[in-house]
Amino acid sequence: MREVLEPLVRWWRAGEPVGMGTVVATFRSAPRPPGASMLVGPDGSAVGSVSGGCVEGAVYELAQEVVADGRPRLHRYGVSDDTAFEVGLTCGGILDVYVERVDPTTFPELGAIAEDLENDRPVAVVTVVDHPDAAMVGRRMVLRPGEQAVGSLGSERVDAAVCDDAFGMLAAGHSGVLTYGPEGERRGEGMRVFVWGFAPPPRMIVFGAIDFAAAVSRLGGFLGYNVTVCDARPVFATASRFPSADEVVVEWPHRYLQAEAEAGRIDGRTVLCVLTHDPKFDVPLLEVALRLPEVAYVGAMGSRRTHDDRMARLREAGLTDAELARLSSPIGLDLGARTPEETAVSIAAEIVATRWGGSGERLAARDGRIHHEVEVPAGLPVESL
């Protein structure tokens, strides 16, 4: 929704109906993730994408039907690998797209949700996208941490079960489909709800105000991170040297990280890039970083010699083998990088690979699917386009 929010809200405030298709689940090599959206505006324009061009035509037509009759649909699109280059999804993937009519009557909560997104406040939108009772499809609930849920999915039992799971997904910054029985049974089937989790952007904290940090902060912003650069030296840690960073902090790195962790501003999506390669900075910092219960990635720059010295110092400080195993050092993937920009690409590539379980190998040297295999659940026929 984020990428189409501005035109969606503009039409919504004008009271004009919009058809919105949203990817709620993907399987195999589908090109867009859950949450990717496409709008069909009242003027017939198409905004956004659900597949990078593969099924947009079919979704466009379906959205026009949904706007006309007001009945939301969940549709599955995909093709087999044998026909992948002849029709439909050229990647051979499968995706479930939920198409609904959006206007002030069908989606009265949109204005408040837009304000949440504009102010980086966490919010989850939960929608019934499949149910044995067609009248239940489209029911919606909006969840905000520390507040009472807005709306209902049909019963207290369903709401309670979904709230617990949806808040967990929101905390992790994830979106996706949850399956329950028609009455909210956790081990049942029949009801599918899409949880659209809008958490604040994940954090990237870059330690060390050096030229490599400037390049890493630029790529971090490109990847969607909120980037902080931290260094204890005020002459180097300046906003003018790091214009791509969202924040530049002058503080001893280990003190800053400890304070952020104690304040609850470090979570399982946070990535930490230690570029100081100076023992007086990075050893105390890594003592804190590697002992944090939740963090997505900890990488440290340095030569093999620096790495060996650093590991010895960390062991002397009492870190266990399990804690040291969380450290990516030397930082980055082997791309043969030389310049700060090339090194930043190497670091960013390792972060992406760590997030999605990639191997870092060349795809040309591998067989099989590009994306990790995910079993396609039964229940919806696959429309080959």
C-alpha positions, 0 to 999 in steps of 0.5 A: 500500500505504501507505494500507492498510498498518495493516489489511493488516499486522494481518490478516497477523500474525493469519494471516488471508488478505486479497485485495489489488487493486493498480493497476499501470498506468493509461491515459487518465483513470484516477482512481487512480495505480499503487500504489493498493490495495484490500483485501478482509478476512477479515471481508468488509470493503473497505478502500481504493480502486483507482478511486474507486468505478468498479470496486471491485465487480468487484475485490471479487468477483475478490479473493474468488475469488483468496483462495479458489483462491490464483491471482493475476490481472491484469485490465484494466478500462475503457470507451470514451468513448461509454459512459463515463457508462453503465457502468464507469469514468465517466472513460473511463479504463483501468486494470490491476489485479493481485489477489493473496492476501496471508498469511504464506505467500504474502507472508512479506516483508510484515512487514519491508517494513512496518518499512521503510515505518514508518521511511521506509527506501527499499524496492522490491517487484517482482512478476511480474504477467504471464507466458506461464508462469502458474506464474511470476505472483506471483514476488516480489523485495524490493530495498533499496539497498546490500543483496542482493535478497530472493527471485527472479523466476526466473533470474539474468538476469531478476533482474539486468535487473530490479534495475537498472531497479527501483533507478532507479525507486526512486531517482526515487520511481516505481512502474510496470510494466516489460516484458521477454521471458520470460527477461528480454530487455530488448527482449522482450515477454511478462513484465510486472513491477510495481515498487512503489517506496517511497522516503522522502517527497520534500522541500520546503525553504521559505526565509524564515520569513514568514507565506507560508512557514507557509501553503506548509509546510501545503500541502506537507505536504498534498501529501506532502512532508517540509517544512523551513523555513530562515531565518538569523534565530532569532527568526523561525525557530521551531517554534512559528511553523511547526507544520506543518513537519517541521523548522525550521532556523536557518542562512544559506539558501545554506549550508544548501542547499549542505550538504544537497546535499553530504550527498546529501539533495537529489534530483530530487524536491526542490522549493525555495521561496525566499520571502525576496525579500531580495537578501542571502538569495535571490541567494546561495541561488539561485546554489546552487539553480540550479546543482544537477544534480538538483532538481524545482522552484525558485521565488522570490517577489517583484514584477516589479521584484524579479524583474528586479533578481534576474535582473540580480544572478544574471547578474552572478554568472555564471549562464547563460541555461540555469540561469536558465531553471530558475527559476520567478519570480515564483513560482506560477500566476496565480490572482489570489491575495492572502492567504498561503493563496491564494498557497500554493495558487498555488505548490502548483498550479505545483509540481503542474503542473511535476511532471505537465506540466500547462499551468495553463490552466482545464480548462473552456477546453480540449478533449480528455482531462484527463490526458495521453494514454498509449498502451494496450498490447495483451495484455489484453482490456478489461472494460467494467463 
